[in-house]
Amino acid sequence: MQKGRVLSIKSYGIFEFLKNNSFLLTVTLIFTIGFFVGIFTHNNLSFLKSYSNDYIAEYILLRTSESFGTIFINSMFAFLSALFIFFILGASLFGVVTVPSALFIKGLLQGSITAFLYSSYSLKGIAFNAVIIIPPTLIFLIILILASRESVRFSIKFSSLTLPKTLPINLSVDFKDYTIKYLILALSTVVCALIDAIVSSGLIKHFTL
C-alpha cells in the first residue's frame, strides 16, 4: 500500500513538471527535431551544403584575421540580431506559428553545419566543432530556447484577443514583463560573445581545416 502511494506521488510530480514546463519542452523538441533533420538531410539538399560551407569559411576567416574586440562585437551583433527577430515574432499575432518555425530552421541549419564539419573534415571537424563552435553556440541556444518560450507565451496572449467572445484586456503589463525578460536574455549574450572571442582568438590558430 505504501509502495503504491509513493508511485502515485512520483507520477504526480512528473505530470506537474510536464505541465509547468510544457512551452519549454515543446520549443526544445522543435529545435531538436530541426537539428536532426539538418544532420540527416545535409547531403541531400544542395542549399544546406552551400550554406554550411559558406558559414564555416566566413567563421574561420573572421576569427583568424580579426582582433579579439572585433570578434566580440561581431558575435554580439549576431546573437542580438537573432534575439531581436524572435522578439518581434513573439510580439505578433502569428508568433505562435512563426517562432517555432524560426526555431526549427535554426536547428536545421545548426544540424547541417555539424554534419558538414563531420563529413568534410572527419576528426578535425569533430574537434573544431567541440572546441571552437559548441561552447558559445550551446549557451546561446539555451538563451534562444528560453526566448522562444517567452515569445510563444506572449503571442498566445496577444492572439487570444482576436478570438470571439474574448473580453478585452490590457496587455501593457504583460508586454513590459516580456520586454524585461528579453533584455535579461540579451545581456546574457555578452557571456556567449566573450567565450566566442576568447576561444577563437586563443585556440582557432591551432586548427587547420
C-alpha positions as CSV (number, residue, x, y, z in Angstrom):
1,M,0.0,0.0,0.0
2,Q,2.8,2.4,0.9
3,K,4.6,1.5,-2.4
4,G,1.5,2.4,-4.4
5,R,1.3,5.8,-2.6
6,V,5.0,6.5,-3.4
7,L,4.5,5.7,-7.1
8,S,1.4,7.9,-7.1
9,I,3.3,10.9,-5.7
10,K,6.2,10.4,-8.2
11,S,3.7,10.3,-11.1
12,Y,2.0,13.4,-9.9
13,G,5.5,15.1,-9.7
14,I,6.2,14.1,-13.3
15,F,2.9,15.4,-14.6
16,E,3.3,18.6,-12.8
17,F,6.7,19.1,-14.2
18,L,5.5,18.4,-17.7
19,K,2.5,20.8,-17.2
20,N,4.6,23.6,-15.8
21,N,7.3,23.3,-18.5
22,S,5.2,22.5,-21.5
23,F,6.2,25.5,-23.5
24,L,9.9,25.0,-22.8
25,L,9.8,21.3,-23.6
26,T,7.8,22.0,-26.8
27,V,10.3,24.6,-28.2
28,T,13.2,22.4,-27.2
29,L,11.7,19.4,-29.0
30,I,11.1,21.6,-32.1
31,F,14.7,22.7,-32.2
32,T,16.0,19.1,-31.6
33,I,13.8,17.8,-34.5
34,G,15.2,20.6,-36.8
35,F,18.7,19.8,-35.7
36,F,18.4,16.1,-36.6
37,V,16.6,16.8,-39.8
38,G,19.6,19.1,-40.7
39,I,22.0,16.3,-40.0
40,F,20.3,13.6,-42.0
41,T,19.3,15.8,-45.0
42,H,22.6,17.7,-45.3
43,N,23.9,15.5,-48.1
44,N,20.7,15.5,-50.0
45,L,19.9,19.3,-50.1
46,S,22.4,21.4,-52.0
47,F,21.3,24.7,-50.3
48,L,22.2,23.2,-46.9
49,K,25.6,22.2,-48.2
50,S,26.2,25.6,-49.7
51,Y,25.1,27.4,-46.6
52,S,27.3,25.3,-44.3
53,N,30.3,25.6,-46.5
54,D,30.0,29.4,-46.7
55,Y,29.2,29.7,-42.9
56,I,32.4,27.8,-41.9
57,A,34.5,29.7,-44.4
58,E,33.3,33.1,-43.1
59,Y,33.5,31.9,-39.5
60,I,37.2,30.9,-39.8
61,L,38.1,34.0,-41.9
62,L,36.7,36.4,-39.3
63,R,38.3,34.6,-36.3
64,T,41.7,34.2,-37.9
65,S,42.1,37.7,-39.4
66,E,40.4,40.0,-36.8
67,S,41.2,41.2,-33.3
68,F,39.6,40.0,-30.1
69,G,37.4,43.1,-29.9
70,T,36.2,42.7,-33.5
71,I,35.3,39.1,-32.9
72,F,33.5,40.0,-29.7
73,I,31.5,42.8,-31.4
74,N,30.5,40.6,-34.4
75,S,29.4,37.8,-32.1
76,M,27.3,40.2,-30.0
77,F,25.7,41.6,-33.2
78,A,24.9,38.1,-34.5
79,F,23.4,36.9,-31.2
80,L,21.4,40.1,-30.6
81,S,20.1,40.1,-34.2
82,A,18.7,36.6,-33.7
83,L,17.1,37.5,-30.4
84,F,15.6,40.7,-31.9
85,I,14.0,38.6,-34.7
86,F,12.4,36.2,-32.1
87,F,11.3,39.2,-30.0
88,I,9.5,40.7,-33.0
89,L,7.9,37.4,-34.0
90,G,6.7,36.9,-30.5
91,A,5.1,40.3,-30.4
92,S,2.9,39.5,-33.4
93,L,-0.4,37.6,-33.8
94,F,1.3,34.8,-35.7
95,G,4.2,34.3,-33.3
96,V,2.7,31.0,-32.1
97,V,3.5,29.7,-35.6
98,T,6.4,31.8,-36.8
99,V,8.5,31.4,-33.6
100,P,8.5,27.5,-33.7
101,S,9.2,27.7,-37.5
102,A,12.2,30.0,-37.0
103,L,13.5,27.8,-34.2
104,F,13.1,24.7,-36.4
105,I,15.1,26.5,-39.2
106,K,17.8,27.4,-36.7
107,G,18.0,23.8,-35.6
108,L,18.1,22.7,-39.3
109,L,21.0,25.0,-40.1
110,Q,22.9,24.1,-36.9
111,G,22.5,20.4,-37.7
112,S,23.7,21.0,-41.3
113,I,26.8,22.8,-40.0
114,T,27.6,19.9,-37.7
115,A,27.1,17.3,-40.4
116,F,29.2,19.4,-42.8
117,L,32.2,19.6,-40.4
118,Y,32.0,15.9,-39.6
119,S,31.6,14.7,-43.2
120,S,34.1,17.1,-44.7
121,Y,36.9,17.1,-42.1
122,S,36.4,13.9,-40.1
123,L,38.2,14.0,-36.8
124,K,39.5,17.6,-37.4
125,G,35.9,18.7,-37.9
126,I,34.7,17.0,-34.8
127,A,37.5,18.6,-32.7
128,F,36.8,22.0,-34.3
129,N,33.1,21.8,-33.6
130,A,33.7,20.6,-30.0
131,V,36.3,23.2,-29.0
132,I,35.6,26.3,-31.1
133,I,31.9,26.3,-32.1
134,I,30.0,24.4,-29.4
135,P,31.0,26.4,-26.3
136,P,29.5,29.8,-27.3
137,T,26.8,28.3,-29.5
138,L,25.4,25.9,-26.8
139,I,25.0,28.8,-24.3
140,F,23.3,30.9,-27.0
141,L,20.9,28.1,-28.0
142,I,19.8,27.8,-24.4
143,I,19.1,31.5,-24.3
144,L,17.3,31.3,-27.7
145,I,15.1,28.4,-26.5
146,L,14.2,30.4,-23.3
147,A,13.4,33.4,-25.5
148,S,11.3,31.2,-27.8
149,R,9.2,30.1,-24.8
150,E,8.5,33.7,-23.8
151,S,7.7,34.6,-27.4
152,V,5.2,31.8,-27.8
153,R,3.6,32.6,-24.5
154,F,3.1,36.3,-25.3
155,S,1.9,35.6,-28.8
156,I,-0.8,33.3,-27.5
157,K,-2.0,36.0,-25.1
158,F,-1.9,38.6,-27.9
159,S,-3.6,36.4,-30.5
160,S,-6.3,35.4,-28.0
161,L,-7.6,38.9,-28.1
162,T,-8.8,38.3,-31.6
163,L,-11.0,35.3,-30.7
164,P,-14.7,35.9,-30.5
165,K,-16.3,36.4,-27.0
166,T,-12.9,37.3,-25.6
167,L,-13.0,40.1,-23.1
168,P,-10.7,43.0,-23.9
169,I,-7.6,43.0,-21.6
170,N,-4.7,45.4,-21.2
171,L,-1.5,43.7,-22.3
172,S,0.8,46.6,-21.4
173,V,1.9,44.9,-18.2
174,D,2.5,41.6,-20.0
175,F,4.4,43.3,-22.7
176,K,6.6,45.1,-20.2
177,D,7.3,41.8,-18.5
178,Y,8.0,40.3,-21.9
179,T,10.4,43.1,-22.8
180,I,12.3,42.9,-19.4
181,K,12.8,39.1,-19.9
182,Y,14.2,39.7,-23.3
183,L,16.5,42.4,-22.0
184,I,17.9,40.0,-19.4
185,L,18.4,37.4,-22.1
186,A,20.1,40.0,-24.3
187,L,22.5,40.8,-21.5
188,S,23.3,37.1,-21.2
189,T,24.6,37.0,-24.7
190,V,27.6,39.0,-23.5
191,V,28.8,35.8,-22.0
192,C,28.4,33.9,-25.3
193,A,30.2,36.6,-27.3
194,L,33.0,36.8,-24.7
195,I,33.5,33.0,-24.8
196,D,33.5,33.1,-28.6
197,A,36.2,35.8,-28.7
198,I,38.4,34.1,-26.0
199,V,38.1,30.6,-27.6
200,S,38.5,31.9,-31.2
201,S,41.5,34.3,-30.6
202,G,43.2,31.8,-28.4
203,L,42.6,28.4,-30.0
204,I,41.5,28.6,-33.6
205,K,45.0,29.1,-34.8
206,H,45.7,25.5,-33.7
207,F,43.1,24.1,-36.1
208,T,43.7,23.8,-39.8
209,L,40.6,22.5,-41.7
